[in-house]
């Protein structure tokens, strides 16, 4: 089976679904085979998939003609609301299991 060419960076995660499950392929490093995981095709599975995609974000994989806009970088330290509001939102998301 050959894989079609892609515009995605070489270390990008591949995501697909079959209606019952969402699959994520994580590329192997150093010649190791990729790791494929799956989640249920529901809101929790989508949240876990998005969490995995965010955890594996690599800014330097981007090879476009311009730098990545700061709104898309993972190292943003400021956001909407006060520090207390952000901490409260983080706590709520952790309790809901959406972030670690």
JOVENDA-V353671 format. One record per backbone hydrogen bond with DSSP energy under -1.0 kcal/mol. NH is the residue of the N-H (numbers start at 1). CO is the residue of the C=O. E is the energy in kcal/mol with one decimal. If there is no record, write none. Layout:
<<NH,CO,E> <NH,CO,E>>
//
This chain:
<<12,9,-1.8> <14,25,-1.8> <16,23,-1.9> <18,21,-1.9> <22,39,-2.8> <23,16,-3.8> <24,37,-2.6> <25,14,-2.9> <26,35,-3.5> <32,29,-1.3> <35,26,-2.6> <37,24,-2.5> <39,22,-2.4> <41,20,-2.1> <42,40,-2.0> <46,42,-2.5> <47,43,-2.3> <48,44,-2.6> <49,45,-2.4> <50,46,-2.7> <51,47,-2.2> <52,48,-2.3> <53,49,-2.6> <54,50,-2.3> <55,51,-2.4> <56,52,-1.5> <57,54,-1.2> <61,58,-1.4> <62,59,-1.4> <72,69,-2.3> <73,70,-1.1> <86,82,-2.5> <87,83,-2.3> <88,84,-2.1> <89,85,-2.4> <90,86,-2.7> <91,87,-2.3> <92,88,-2.2> <93,89,-2.4> <94,90,-2.3> <95,91,-2.5> <96,92,-1.8> <97,94,-1.2> <98,93,-2.5>>
//
